Amino acid sequence: MSNRHLSRTIAMQTLYEWDFNDQKQKNLDELLSHNLAEFAPGFNDEGFAQRLVSGVLENHRAIDELIKKYATEWPLEQITIVDRNILRIGVFELKFDPDIPSKVAINEAIEVAKTFGGESSGKFVNGVLGAIYKEMEAAGQIKE
């Protein structure tokens, strides 16, 4: 598993716990530190997982609005907690992180969904992020 893939996984686990607790987790930094120590002791991702968690939280409303817009058959609260937070990370990387190429953001989210989500999670995540990608492509906003 690559370093960034592991960081995305730990960020997803951290956001999952935050979301599971009704987004009331008091100190996400502590939670992220605990998850890094628990799932990747000695791992130094140079702050990448922190950047993901912080970026999702800073853009939380806009990210959720995009998910609602493109997952029209699924109200946000009915999307599984795992899929919802994989999408949040994917949308953050796709739309708000200038350093992550668009296709990398999509592919990584799909891989995390296949590993941690349900049987159709990969297809679901691909469908939502793919629709956002098409809109970005039409607007000339794709990052290579």
N, C-alpha and C positions, 0 to 999 in steps of 0.2 A: 504494500500500500504506500503510495507516495505521501510525502509530508503534507502537502496541501489537502489531499483527499482525507487524510486522518484529521486534519484541522477542521475541515468541513463537517466531518462526522461528529467531532466533539462539540462544535458550535451547534449542530442540530440537536444533540443530546441536551445541551444547556438550554436552548430555546424550548425544547420539548418540556423540560421540567418547569420552566417559567410559565409556559402556556398551560400546562396541566394544573398548575397552582393558580389559575385565573389571572395570570400576568401580575401577580402580587409578590413575586420573589423580591425580597428587599435588596439583596446585594448580588447582582449578577456576576460581578467580578469574583466574589468568593465562590459562587457556584461554578463558574468557568475554571477557576484555579483547582477546585476539588475534582472536577471532571478530567482535567488535564493530568492531575496526579494519579487519579484512579485508573484511567484508561490508557494513559501514555506516560508512565513515570520516566523522568529524565528527558522527555521530548521537548525540544526547543523549536517552536514554529515561528520564532521572531515576531510574535504578536498577531499572526494571521487569524487565528480563531477569535481573538479579541476584536480585531477589525471587523470580522463578519458579524459577531454578536452586536457590537456597538452600531454598526451600519444598519442592521435590521431594526434595532430599536429607534435610531434617529430618523429612519424613513418609514417607520411602522405603518402609519396611516396611509401614506401613498402606496406602499407595497400591498397592503390589504385591499385597497381600492382597485388596484390592477388585478389582483387575484379574483375579486368579485366580478370585475368586468369580463374577464376571459374564462372563468369557470362558471358560466351562466347557469348550468344545470345544478350546481352545488352551492348552496348558501355557505358562507365561510365557516360558520359554526358546525356545519355537517361534514366538512372535510376532516378526515382523521387528523389527530394532532401531529402525527409523524409527517404526513403528506403536507399539511398546512405549513409546517416549519421548514421542510425541505423547499417548498415553493417560496417561502419568504427569503431564504438564503439565495435561491436561484434568481428570484426577481431582483434582489439587492445587487447581486453580481452583474446581472444582465443590464439593468437600467442605471444603477447608481455608482458602480465601482469602475472608474475609467481604466484601471490596470488589468482587468480580466477580459480577455477576448470573449465576444458574445457566444461563440460556439463552445468554448470551454465551460462557460457558466451553465449552459444547457446540458452538455454531456455529463458534467460532474453531478448536477442535480439528479439526472436520470439514474446514474450509477448508485448514488446514495439511496434513492427511492427503491431501486431493485433490491438493495441489500436490506433496508430497514422497513420498507413499506409492505403493503399487501401485494397480492398477485397482479393487480392492474395498476399499481402505483407508478411504475415506470412510464406506462403509456399515458396516464393521467398527467403527470408532471411534464412529459414531452408535449402533450397537447396544449397545455396552458402556456408554457414557456415558448413553444413554437409559434403560437398566435401572437404573443408579445413581440417575438423576433420579427415576424412578418410586418407588423406595424412599424417597428424600428427600421426595417429594411426599406420600406416605402418612404420613410422620412429621412433616409440617409444617415441613420444613427448607429449603424453596425460598427462594432469595434473588432479589429482584426488582431 
